[in-house]
Amino acid sequence: MPSSALWAGALSLVLIHEETGCVHSALHAARLLEQLSDTEEVDDDTRRLCERASSRLTRQEAHHARPT
């Protein structure tokens, strides 16, 4: 199972993004979640949840990055 530091880091970045709107936090959280979902020790439900969260963070930031 991935270390608790990786899980805590991903959760911290998601919270920073939600609290501040920081684009970099969202993208870093998405990358960490992808890394966690690629870990063999993660069960299928957790893998799907990580992938879903990563995808949403990435999509959300791509939407905000579009020029007006």
N, C-alpha and C positions, 0 to 999 in steps of 0.2 A: 504494500500500500504506500502511495506517495507520502512524503513527510507532511506533518501538520503545518510546517512552515509554508509549504506550497499552497495548501488549502487556505491558510490564513492570509497569505499574500494576495491570492485571487479575490477572496472576500473583501479584503481591505481596499483593493483597487476598485471593485464594483461599488463599494460604499462611497469612496472618494468621488467617483464619477457621478453617482446619484446626488451627492451633497453639493458638488461644485460644478458639475457639467464638464469636467476636464476630459477633453478628447483623448489625451495621451493615456490617462488612467483606464479609459474604456478599451483602448486598443491593447494595452499591456495586459489587462484582465482577460481579454479575449484570447490572447496568445497563451497565457498561463492555463486557461481553461482547456484550450486545445491540447496543450502538453499533458495536462492531467487526464484528458479523455483518451489519449494514446497510450497510457500506462496499462500494462497487461493486468495488473492487480485490481483495477477498477471494475466493479460489476457493471452489467449492461445498463441498468437503470440509471446509475450515476454517470456513466459514459454518455448516454443520451441527454441527460440534464446538462452536463458540461457543454456538449456540442450545441444544444439549443441556446444556452446562455451566451456562448461565444458568438454564435451566428447572429443573435439579436443585437449584441453590443456592436458587432462589426457593421451590420445593416444600419443601425441607428446612427452611427458615426458617419457612414457613407452618405446618408440622407442629409445630415447637418453640414457636411462638407461641400455640398453642391452649391455652385454660384447662383445668386439670385437674379 
